[in-house]
Amino acid sequence: MDERRKGTAPLDEARLRQRAIGVKLRQMFDDVVNEPVPDEFLEILRKADGKNGEG
């Protein structure tokens, strides 16, 4: 039975790594989503919307 368990150790380690990567990616995504949008970028979007409405 121990021999089968030894074979799953690398698999368990890989799953733990994947889980840790997933947690870190979610944290990074949440940080980016919660960043404020710069005023300059909002102004560019407003101008683009105005041009689309005209033509």
N, CA, C and O atoms as a Tripos MOL2 file, in Angstrom:
@<TRIPOS>MOLECULE
protein
  220   219    55     0     0
PROTEIN
NO_CHARGES

@<TRIPOS>ATOM
      1 N           0.8150   -1.2020    0.0000 N.3       1 MET1
      2 CA          0.0000    0.0000    0.0000 C.3       1 MET1
      3 C           0.8570    1.2650    0.0000 C.2       1 MET1
      4 O           0.4770    2.2630   -0.6110 O.2       1 MET1
      5 N           1.9940    1.2380    0.6680 N.am      2 ASP2
      6 CA          2.8810    2.3890    0.6920 C.3       2 ASP2
      7 C           3.4270    2.7010   -0.6920 C.2       2 ASP2
      8 O           3.6580    3.8650   -1.0210 O.2       2 ASP2
      9 N           3.6360    1.6610   -1.5120 N.am      3 GLU3
     10 CA          4.1680    1.8790   -2.8500 C.3       3 GLU3
     11 C           3.1980    2.6780   -3.7040 C.2       3 GLU3
     12 O           3.6220    3.5220   -4.4930 O.2       3 GLU3
     13 N           1.9000    2.4250   -3.5580 N.am      4 ARG4
     14 CA          0.9160    3.2020   -4.3240 C.3       4 ARG4
     15 C           0.9050    4.6490   -3.8450 C.2       4 ARG4
     16 O           0.7710    5.5730   -4.6470 O.2       4 ARG4
     17 N           1.0450    4.8390   -2.5520 N.am      5 ARG5
     18 CA          1.0450    6.1980   -1.9960 C.3       5 ARG5
     19 C           2.2420    6.9930   -2.5020 C.2       5 ARG5
     20 O           2.1260    8.1900   -2.7660 O.2       5 ARG5
     21 N           3.3810    6.3420   -2.6370 N.am      6 LYS6
     22 CA          4.5780    7.0190   -3.1340 C.3       6 LYS6
     23 C           4.3500    7.5370   -4.5540 C.2       6 LYS6
     24 O           4.8540    8.6010   -4.9120 O.2       6 LYS6
     25 N           3.6050    6.8020   -5.3530 N.am      7 GLY7
     26 CA          3.3380    7.2100   -6.7160 C.3       7 GLY7
     27 C           2.4440    8.4290   -6.7980 C.2       7 GLY7
     28 O           2.5000    9.1670   -7.7820 O.2       7 GLY7
     29 N           1.6170    8.6560   -5.7830 N.am      8 THR8
     30 CA          0.7120    9.8040   -5.8150 C.3       8 THR8
     31 C           1.3370   11.0550   -5.2140 C.2       8 THR8
     32 O           0.7780   12.1440   -5.3480 O.2       8 THR8
     33 N           2.4830   10.9230   -4.5570 N.am      9 ALA9
     34 CA          3.1170   12.0900   -3.9310 C.3       9 ALA9
     35 C           3.4140   13.1920   -4.9560 C.2       9 ALA9
     36 O           3.0920   14.3530   -4.7000 O.2       9 ALA9
     37 N           4.0090   12.8720   -6.0920 N.am     10 PRO10
     38 CA          4.2380   13.9360   -7.0820 C.3      10 PRO10
     39 C           2.9290   14.5530   -7.5840 C.2      10 PRO10
     40 O           2.8620   15.7510   -7.8560 O.2      10 PRO10
     41 N           1.9020   13.7280   -7.7030 N.am     11 LEU11
     42 CA          0.6040   14.2340   -8.1510 C.3      11 LEU11
     43 C           0.0060   15.1740   -7.1100 C.2      11 LEU11
     44 O          -0.5380   16.2240   -7.4530 O.2      11 LEU11
     45 N           0.1080   14.7970   -5.8470 N.am     12 ASP12
     46 CA         -0.3830   15.6620   -4.7730 C.3      12 ASP12
     47 C           0.3720   16.9810   -4.7510 C.2      12 ASP12
     48 O          -0.2180   18.0440   -4.5570 O.2      12 ASP12
     49 N           1.6760   16.9050   -4.9490 N.am     13 GLU13
     50 CA          2.4950   18.1180   -4.9580 C.3      13 GLU13
     51 C           2.1110   19.0190   -6.1290 C.2      13 GLU13
     52 O           2.0400   20.2390   -5.9790 O.2      13 GLU13
     53 N           1.8670   18.4270   -7.2810 N.am     14 ALA14
     54 CA          1.4650   19.2010   -8.4570 C.3      14 ALA14
     55 C           0.1250   19.8850   -8.2140 C.2      14 ALA14
     56 O          -0.0680   21.0390   -8.5970 O.2      14 ALA14
     57 N          -0.7960   19.1710   -7.5790 N.am     15 ARG15
     58 CA         -2.1050   19.7680   -7.2810 C.3      15 ARG15
     59 C          -1.9740   20.9300   -6.3050 C.2      15 ARG15
     60 O          -2.6430   21.9520   -6.4580 O.2      15 ARG15
     61 N          -1.1140   20.7740   -5.3040 N.am     16 LEU16
     62 CA         -0.8970   21.8640   -4.3490 C.3      16 LEU16
     63 C          -0.3070   23.0890   -5.0470 C.2      16 LEU16
     64 O          -0.6930   24.2210   -4.7590 O.2      16 LEU16
     65 N           0.6230   22.8550   -5.9590 N.am     17 ARG17
     66 CA          1.2140   23.9700   -6.7150 C.3      17 ARG17
     67 C           0.1620   24.6640   -7.5720 C.2      17 ARG17
     68 O           0.0960   25.8920   -7.6190 O.2      17 ARG17
     69 N          -0.6600   23.8640   -8.2480 N.am     18 GLN18
     70 CA         -1.7100   24.4440   -9.0860 C.3      18 GLN18
     71 C          -2.6850   25.2620   -8.2520 C.2      18 GLN18
     72 O          -3.1080   26.3420   -8.6650 O.2      18 GLN18
     73 N          -3.0380   24.7530   -7.0870 N.am     19 ARG19
     74 CA         -3.9520   25.4670   -6.2050 C.3      19 ARG19
     75 C          -3.3260   26.7910   -5.7460 C.2      19 ARG19
     76 O          -3.9970   27.8230   -5.7220 O.2      19 ARG19
     77 N          -2.0410   26.7550   -5.3840 N.am     20 ALA20
     78 CA         -1.3530   27.9700   -4.9440 C.3      20 ALA20
     79 C          -1.2780   28.9920   -6.0790 C.2      20 ALA20
     80 O          -1.4540   30.1890   -5.8540 O.2      20 ALA20
     81 N          -1.0180   28.5180   -7.2900 N.am     21 ILE21
     82 CA         -0.9750   29.4190   -8.4500 C.3      21 ILE21
     83 C          -2.3510   30.0350   -8.6800 C.2      21 ILE21
     84 O          -2.4620   31.2310   -8.9510 O.2      21 ILE21
     85 N          -3.3950   29.2240   -8.5720 N.am     22 GLY22
     86 CA         -4.7580   29.7260   -8.7590 C.3      22 GLY22
     87 C          -5.1120   30.7920   -7.7410 C.2      22 GLY22
     88 O          -5.7160   31.8090   -8.0830 O.2      22 GLY22
     89 N          -4.7370   30.5630   -6.4920 N.am     23 VAL23
     90 CA         -5.0180   31.5440   -5.4300 C.3      23 VAL23
     91 C          -4.2940   32.8520   -5.7340 C.2      23 VAL23
     92 O          -4.8750   33.9300   -5.6130 O.2      23 VAL23
     93 N          -3.0340   32.7550   -6.1250 N.am     24 LYS24
     94 CA         -2.2460   33.9600   -6.4100 C.3      24 LYS24
     95 C          -2.8210   34.7090   -7.6160 C.2      24 LYS24
     96 O          -2.9040   35.9370   -7.5950 O.2      24 LYS24
     97 N          -3.2170   33.9850   -8.6600 N.am     25 LEU25
     98 CA         -3.8040   34.6320   -9.8320 C.3      25 LEU25
     99 C          -5.1030   35.3490   -9.4870 C.2      25 LEU25
    100 O          -5.3520   36.4490   -9.9790 O.2      25 LEU25
    101 N          -5.9390   34.7310   -8.6400 N.am     26 ARG26
    102 CA         -7.1860   35.3870   -8.2230 C.3      26 ARG26
    103 C          -6.8960   36.6530   -7.4300 C.2      26 ARG26
    104 O          -7.5850   37.6600   -7.5920 O.2      26 ARG26
    105 N          -5.8780   36.6080   -6.5700 N.am     27 GLN27
    106 CA         -5.5060   37.8020   -5.8070 C.3      27 GLN27
    107 C          -5.0430   38.9190   -6.7340 C.2      27 GLN27
    108 O          -5.4300   40.0750   -6.5630 O.2      27 GLN27
    109 N          -4.2150   38.5720   -7.7170 N.am     28 MET28
    110 CA         -3.7260   39.5680   -8.6610 C.3      28 MET28
    111 C          -4.8770   40.1590   -9.4770 C.2      28 MET28
    112 O          -4.9370   41.3720   -9.6790 O.2      28 MET28
    113 N          -5.7830   39.3100   -9.9420 N.am     29 PHE29
    114 CA         -6.9270   39.7660  -10.7220 C.3      29 PHE29
    115 C          -7.7830   40.7200   -9.8920 C.2      29 PHE29
    116 O          -8.1980   41.7710  -10.3820 O.2      29 PHE29
    117 N          -8.0480   40.3550   -8.6340 N.am     30 ASP30
    118 CA         -8.8420   41.2180   -7.7580 C.3      30 ASP30
    119 C          -8.1710   42.5680   -7.5560 C.2      30 ASP30
    120 O          -8.8450   43.5980   -7.5290 O.2      30 ASP30
    121 N          -6.8440   42.5720   -7.4140 N.am     31 ASP31
    122 CA         -6.1190   43.8310   -7.2570 C.3      31 ASP31
    123 C          -6.2940   44.7220   -8.4800 C.2      31 ASP31
    124 O          -6.5320   45.9220   -8.3490 O.2      31 ASP31
    125 N          -6.1760   44.1350   -9.6690 N.am     32 VAL32
    126 CA         -6.3020   44.9090  -10.9100 C.3      32 VAL32
    127 C          -7.7250   45.4310  -11.0760 C.2      32 VAL32
    128 O          -7.9270   46.5860  -11.4500 O.2      32 VAL32
    129 N          -8.7060   44.5850  -10.7990 N.am     33 VAL33
    130 CA        -10.1070   44.9820  -10.9520 C.3      33 VAL33
    131 C         -10.4610   46.1410  -10.0250 C.2      33 VAL33
    132 O         -11.2770   46.9960  -10.3700 O.2      33 VAL33
    133 N          -9.8500   46.1610   -8.8590 N.am     34 ASN34
    134 CA        -10.1740   47.1860   -7.8740 C.3      34 ASN34
    135 C          -9.3700   48.4750   -8.0320 C.2      34 ASN34
    136 O          -9.5820   49.4290   -7.2840 O.2      34 ASN34
    137 N          -8.4600   48.5110   -8.9890 N.am     35 GLU35
    138 CA         -7.7010   49.7390   -9.2380 C.3      35 GLU35
    139 C          -8.6140   50.7810   -9.8760 C.2      35 GLU35
    140 O          -9.4690   50.4410  -10.6940 O.2      35 GLU35
    141 N          -8.4360   52.0510   -9.5040 N.am     36 PRO36
    142 CA         -9.2510   53.0820  -10.1380 C.3      36 PRO36
    143 C          -8.8220   53.3030  -11.5920 C.2      36 PRO36
    144 O          -7.6640   53.0900  -11.9530 O.2      36 PRO36
    145 N          -9.7740   53.7310  -12.4080 N.am     37 VAL37
    146 CA         -9.4770   54.0280  -13.8090 C.3      37 VAL37
    147 C          -8.9580   55.4640  -13.8680 C.2      37 VAL37
    148 O          -9.6050   56.3760  -13.3530 O.2      37 VAL37
    149 N          -7.8000   55.6730  -14.4910 N.am     38 PRO38
    150 CA         -7.2450   57.0320  -14.5760 C.3      38 PRO38
    151 C          -8.1900   57.9680  -15.3340 C.2      38 PRO38
    152 O          -8.8490   57.5620  -16.2920 O.2      38 PRO38
    153 N          -8.2420   59.2190  -14.8910 N.am     39 ASP39
    154 CA         -9.1040   60.2190  -15.5130 C.3      39 ASP39
    155 C          -8.7900   60.3910  -16.9990 C.2      39 ASP39
    156 O          -9.6930   60.5800  -17.8130 O.2      39 ASP39
    157 N          -7.5060   60.3260  -17.3450 N.am     40 GLU40
    158 CA         -7.1190   60.4940  -18.7470 C.3      40 GLU40
    159 C          -7.7380   59.3960  -19.6210 C.2      40 GLU40
    160 O          -8.1760   59.6570  -20.7410 O.2      40 GLU40
    161 N          -7.7660   58.1940  -19.1060 N.am     41 PHE41
    162 CA         -8.3480   57.0840  -19.8580 C.3      41 PHE41
    163 C          -9.8520   57.2590  -20.0010 C.2      41 PHE41
    164 O         -10.4080   56.9950  -21.0670 O.2      41 PHE41
    165 N         -10.5110   57.6980  -18.9440 N.am     42 LEU42
    166 CA        -11.9490   57.9470  -19.0130 C.3      42 LEU42
    167 C         -12.2620   59.0340  -20.0430 C.2      42 LEU42
    168 O         -13.2590   58.9420  -20.7590 O.2      42 LEU42
    169 N         -11.4190   60.0530  -20.1200 N.am     43 GLU43
    170 CA        -11.6140   61.1270  -21.0980 C.3      43 GLU43
    171 C         -11.4840   60.5930  -22.5250 C.2      43 GLU43
    172 O         -12.2650   60.9640  -23.4020 O.2      43 GLU43
    173 N         -10.5030   59.7270  -22.7570 N.am     44 ILE44
    174 CA        -10.3310   59.1170  -24.0730 C.3      44 ILE44
    175 C         -11.5800   58.3170  -24.4440 C.2      44 ILE44
    176 O         -12.0470   58.3840  -25.5810 O.2      44 ILE44
    177 N         -12.1180   57.5660  -23.4920 N.am     45 LEU45
    178 CA        -13.3290   56.7870  -23.7570 C.3      45 LEU45
    179 C         -14.5140   57.6890  -24.0680 C.2      45 LEU45
    180 O         -15.3110   57.3880  -24.9560 O.2      45 LEU45
    181 N         -14.6320   58.7920  -23.3400 N.am     46 ARG46
    182 CA        -15.7350   59.7410  -23.6020 C.3      46 ARG46
    183 C         -15.6360   60.3170  -25.0100 C.2      46 ARG46
    184 O         -16.6370   60.4290  -25.7180 O.2      46 ARG46
    185 N         -14.4220   60.6810  -25.4060 N.am     47 LYS47
    186 CA        -14.2250   61.2340  -26.7550 C.3      47 LYS47
    187 C         -14.5630   60.1880  -27.8210 C.2      47 LYS47
    188 O         -15.1910   60.5030  -28.8320 O.2      47 LYS47
    189 N         -14.1440   58.9500  -27.5850 N.am     48 ALA48
    190 CA        -14.4180   57.8900  -28.5530 C.3      48 ALA48
    191 C         -15.9230   57.6450  -28.6630 C.2      48 ALA48
    192 O         -16.4380   57.4410  -29.7630 O.2      48 ALA48
    193 N         -16.6160   57.6640  -27.5520 N.am     49 ASP49
    194 CA        -18.0740   57.4900  -27.5690 C.3      49 ASP49
    195 C         -18.7490   58.6350  -28.3240 C.2      49 ASP49
    196 O         -19.7200   58.4180  -29.0490 O.2      49 ASP49
    197 N         -18.2400   59.8350  -28.1550 N.am     50 GLY50
    198 CA        -18.8140   60.9960  -28.8490 C.3      50 GLY50
    199 C         -18.6270   60.8860  -30.3480 C.2      50 GLY50
    200 O         -19.5300   61.2310  -31.1110 O.2      50 GLY50
    201 N         -17.4930   60.4210  -30.7720 N.am     51 LYS51
    202 CA        -17.2330   60.2680  -32.2160 C.3      51 LYS51
    203 C         -18.0980   59.1690  -32.8020 C.2      51 LYS51
    204 O         -18.5720   59.2960  -33.9310 O.2      51 LYS51
    205 N         -18.3110   58.1060  -32.0690 N.am     52 ASN52
    206 CA        -19.1600   57.0130  -32.5700 C.3      52 ASN52
    207 C         -20.6050   57.4600  -32.6960 C.2      52 ASN52
    208 O         -21.3070   57.0150  -33.6040 O.2      52 ASN52
    209 N         -21.0620   58.3220  -31.8150 N.am     53 GLY53
    210 CA        -22.4390   58.8020  -31.8540 C.3      53 GLY53
    211 C         -22.6690   59.7670  -33.0090 C.2      53 GLY53
    212 O         -23.7890   59.8820  -33.5070 O.2      53 GLY53
    213 N         -21.6060   60.4690  -33.4440 N.am     54 GLU54
    214 CA        -21.7420   61.4590  -34.5100 C.3      54 GLU54
    215 C         -21.8330   60.8170  -35.8870 C.2      54 GLU54
    216 O         -22.5830   61.2780  -36.7470 O.2      54 GLU54
    217 N         -21.0660   59.7510  -36.0920 N.am     55 GLY55
    218 CA        -20.9780   59.2060  -37.4420 C.3      55 GLY55
    219 C         -21.5390   57.8840  -37.5010 C.2      55 GLY55
    220 O         -21.5520   57.2660  -38.5650 O.2      55 GLY55
@<TRIPOS>BOND
     1     1     2 1
     2     2     3 1
     3     3     4 2
     4     3     5 am
     5     5     6 1
     6     6     7 1
     7     7     8 2
     8     7     9 am
     9     9    10 1
    10    10    11 1
    11    11    12 2
    12    11    13 am
    13    13    14 1
    14    14    15 1
    15    15    16 2
    16    15    17 am
    17    17    18 1
    18    18    19 1
    19    19    20 2
    20    19    21 am
    21    21    22 1
    22    22    23 1
    23    23    24 2
    24    23    25 am
    25    25    26 1
    26    26    27 1
    27    27    28 2
    28    27    29 am
    29    29    30 1
    30    30    31 1
    31    31    32 2
    32    31    33 am
    33    33    34 1
    34    34    35 1
    35    35    36 2
    36    35    37 am
    37    37    38 1
    38    38    39 1
    39    39    40 2
    40    39    41 am
    41    41    42 1
    42    42    43 1
    43    43    44 2
    44    43    45 am
    45    45    46 1
    46    46    47 1
    47    47    48 2
    48    47    49 am
    49    49    50 1
    50    50    51 1
    51    51    52 2
    52    51    53 am
    53    53    54 1
    54    54    55 1
    55    55    56 2
    56    55    57 am
    57    57    58 1
    58    58    59 1
    59    59    60 2
    60    59    61 am
    61    61    62 1
    62    62    63 1
    63    63    64 2
    64    63    65 am
    65    65    66 1
    66    66    67 1
    67    67    68 2
    68    67    69 am
    69    69    70 1
    70    70    71 1
    71    71    72 2
    72    71    73 am
    73    73    74 1
    74    74    75 1
    75    75    76 2
    76    75    77 am
    77    77    78 1
    78    78    79 1
    79    79    80 2
    80    79    81 am
    81    81    82 1
    82    82    83 1
    83    83    84 2
    84    83    85 am
    85    85    86 1
    86    86    87 1
    87    87    88 2
    88    87    89 am
    89    89    90 1
    90    90    91 1
    91    91    92 2
    92    91    93 am
    93    93    94 1
    94    94    95 1
    95    95    96 2
    96    95    97 am
    97    97    98 1
    98    98    99 1
    99    99   100 2
   100    99   101 am
   101   101   102 1
   102   102   103 1
   103   103   104 2
   104   103   105 am
   105   105   106 1
   106   106   107 1
   107   107   108 2
   108   107   109 am
   109   109   110 1
   110   110   111 1
   111   111   112 2
   112   111   113 am
   113   113   114 1
   114   114   115 1
   115   115   116 2
   116   115   117 am
   117   117   118 1
   118   118   119 1
   119   119   120 2
   120   119   121 am
   121   121   122 1
   122   122   123 1
   123   123   124 2
   124   123   125 am
   125   125   126 1
   126   126   127 1
   127   127   128 2
   128   127   129 am
   129   129   130 1
   130   130   131 1
   131   131   132 2
   132   131   133 am
   133   133   134 1
   134   134   135 1
   135   135   136 2
   136   135   137 am
   137   137   138 1
   138   138   139 1
   139   139   140 2
   140   139   141 am
   141   141   142 1
   142   142   143 1
   143   143   144 2
   144   143   145 am
   145   145   146 1
   146   146   147 1
   147   147   148 2
   148   147   149 am
   149   149   150 1
   150   150   151 1
   151   151   152 2
   152   151   153 am
   153   153   154 1
   154   154   155 1
   155   155   156 2
   156   155   157 am
   157   157   158 1
   158   158   159 1
   159   159   160 2
   160   159   161 am
   161   161   162 1
   162   162   163 1
   163   163   164 2
   164   163   165 am
   165   165   166 1
   166   166   167 1
   167   167   168 2
   168   167   169 am
   169   169   170 1
   170   170   171 1
   171   171   172 2
   172   171   173 am
   173   173   174 1
   174   174   175 1
   175   175   176 2
   176   175   177 am
   177   177   178 1
   178   178   179 1
   179   179   180 2
   180   179   181 am
   181   181   182 1
   182   182   183 1
   183   183   184 2
   184   183   185 am
   185   185   186 1
   186   186   187 1
   187   187   188 2
   188   187   189 am
   189   189   190 1
   190   190   191 1
   191   191   192 2
   192   191   193 am
   193   193   194 1
   194   194   195 1
   195   195   196 2
   196   195   197 am
   197   197   198 1
   198   198   199 1
   199   199   200 2
   200   199   201 am
   201   201   202 1
   202   202   203 1
   203   203   204 2
   204   203   205 am
   205   205   206 1
   206   206   207 1
   207   207   208 2
   208   207   209 am
   209   209   210 1
   210   210   211 1
   211   211   212 2
   212   211   213 am
   213   213   214 1
   214   214   215 1
   215   215   216 2
   216   215   217 am
   217   217   218 1
   218   218   219 1
   219   219   220 2
@<TRIPOS>SUBSTRUCTURE
     1 MET1         2 RESIDUE 1 A MET
     2 ASP2         6 RESIDUE 1 A ASP
     3 GLU3        10 RESIDUE 1 A GLU
     4 ARG4        14 RESIDUE 1 A ARG
     5 ARG5        18 RESIDUE 1 A ARG
     6 LYS6        22 RESIDUE 1 A LYS
     7 GLY7        26 RESIDUE 1 A GLY
     8 THR8        30 RESIDUE 1 A THR
     9 ALA9        34 RESIDUE 1 A ALA
    10 PRO10       38 RESIDUE 1 A PRO
    11 LEU11       42 RESIDUE 1 A LEU
    12 ASP12       46 RESIDUE 1 A ASP
    13 GLU13       50 RESIDUE 1 A GLU
    14 ALA14       54 RESIDUE 1 A ALA
    15 ARG15       58 RESIDUE 1 A ARG
    16 LEU16       62 RESIDUE 1 A LEU
    17 ARG17       66 RESIDUE 1 A ARG
    18 GLN18       70 RESIDUE 1 A GLN
    19 ARG19       74 RESIDUE 1 A ARG
    20 ALA20       78 RESIDUE 1 A ALA
    21 ILE21       82 RESIDUE 1 A ILE
    22 GLY22       86 RESIDUE 1 A GLY
    23 VAL23       90 RESIDUE 1 A VAL
    24 LYS24       94 RESIDUE 1 A LYS
    25 LEU25       98 RESIDUE 1 A LEU
    26 ARG26      102 RESIDUE 1 A ARG
    27 GLN27      106 RESIDUE 1 A GLN
    28 MET28      110 RESIDUE 1 A MET
    29 PHE29      114 RESIDUE 1 A PHE
    30 ASP30      118 RESIDUE 1 A ASP
    31 ASP31      122 RESIDUE 1 A ASP
    32 VAL32      126 RESIDUE 1 A VAL
    33 VAL33      130 RESIDUE 1 A VAL
    34 ASN34      134 RESIDUE 1 A ASN
    35 GLU35      138 RESIDUE 1 A GLU
    36 PRO36      142 RESIDUE 1 A PRO
    37 VAL37      146 RESIDUE 1 A VAL
    38 PRO38      150 RESIDUE 1 A PRO
    39 ASP39      154 RESIDUE 1 A ASP
    40 GLU40      158 RESIDUE 1 A GLU
    41 PHE41      162 RESIDUE 1 A PHE
    42 LEU42      166 RESIDUE 1 A LEU
    43 GLU43      170 RESIDUE 1 A GLU
    44 ILE44      174 RESIDUE 1 A ILE
    45 LEU45      178 RESIDUE 1 A LEU
    46 ARG46      182 RESIDUE 1 A ARG
    47 LYS47      186 RESIDUE 1 A LYS
    48 ALA48      190 RESIDUE 1 A ALA
    49 ASP49      194 RESIDUE 1 A ASP
    50 GLY50      198 RESIDUE 1 A GLY
    51 LYS51      202 RESIDUE 1 A LYS
    52 ASN52      206 RESIDUE 1 A ASN
    53 GLY53      210 RESIDUE 1 A GLY
    54 GLU54      214 RESIDUE 1 A GLU
    55 GLY55      218 RESIDUE 1 A GLY
